[in-house]
Amino acid sequence: MLFRQRLTVVRPGTRTDRSGSVVDDWSPAVVTRIPVTRVNVQPNQQTEQVGDTRTVVTTGLRVISQPGTNPDVQAKDRIEYQGLTYQVDGEVARWPDPVNSTRVHHVEFVMVRVTG
């Protein structure tokens, strides 16, 4: 079974800053948590940059939803998966159904986590 993993989408609320601009608000009281099931999570990229004072490790995972599902994921979201928090990297691809072009066949996106 390929689509047995689950994750949680964490979406920010919004607030108005001092200049009057609407900005994302990641305060725990205003974020929205959206559980997502029936996805396949695969390794995508791993890099390590060794510097003078620290080592930066970037871990990327590709997420593919089960055909026939269209999880609510946006580029600005964060993703919680296996106890770690990732950021969506780039836009979320919604693949059209080959039979009915008004429907989504499946969704794909990359999420990354940077440490160090």
Secondary structure, DSSP 4 states (H G I P E B T S, - for coil): ----EEEEEEE-EEEE-TTS-EEEE--TTT-EEEEEEEEEEEEEEEEEEE-SS-EEEEEEEEEEEPTT------TT-EEEETTEEEEEEEEEEEEEPSS-TTSEEEEEEEEEEEE-
